[in-house]
Amino acid sequence: MTLLSTSLNALGLLLLTHAVYSAHEHTTLTPTSPSTTSLSAKLPFDITLELLSSVLLICIGVVLASPDLKPIQWSKWAGKLEREGRKEVREGEIQEGNPYLQLEVRKGFLDIREKRKEFADWVRKGATSLS
């Protein structure tokens, strides 16, 4: 597919360049009366057709060159990664399957009330040991 998409993009760019040059040449060489401006002058049908076909060829080439789409739903994508058993090397670590596994196995939220109680106990023990 890469050869086809590259050739379509190259042909589309070539046709687009020619169409833009033809449109520029047409607007500069067409005599205009004082009542009409160069912006209101109509382009010939062949230049318009060449322009539209070149844009269409470029669009088709870009779509063919794009990579495969990934599923939007995280569970499907993660399940596919885990089934494939893909290994990634990141900073000396080998991770298998899910690249976000570290986020899933991290510790939960910090219990503030428990920490306050531990701190109060520590202060009481420290206060009694100092006096």
C-alpha positions, 0 to 999 in steps of 0.5 A: 500500500505504501507504493500506491499511496506514495504514487497517488500523493506524488501524482496529486501534488504534480496535478495540484501544482499544474492546476495552481500554475494554470489558474495563476497564468489564466488570471494574469493573461485574461484581460479585465475590464474596469467593471470586473476585477481579477477575483471575479473572473471565472476559471475555465472548466478544465482548470477547475476539474484538474484542481478538484481531481488533484485534491481528491487524489491527494486525499485518497493517498493520505487515507491509504498511507494512514496507519490502522486505527486503534479501538477507542475503548480502552478495555479492547485495546488493553486486552489486545495488548495483553493477549499479544504479550508485547514486550517493551523496553523502557529505561532498563525494564521489560514490561509485558502486555499492558503498558499502563500496568503500573498505574493499575497496581499502584497504591490507593488513596492516603488515609488522612484520618489514620495519619492524623491519629499516628501523628497525634500518638507520636506527639503524645509519646514524644511529649511524655518522653521529653518531660 
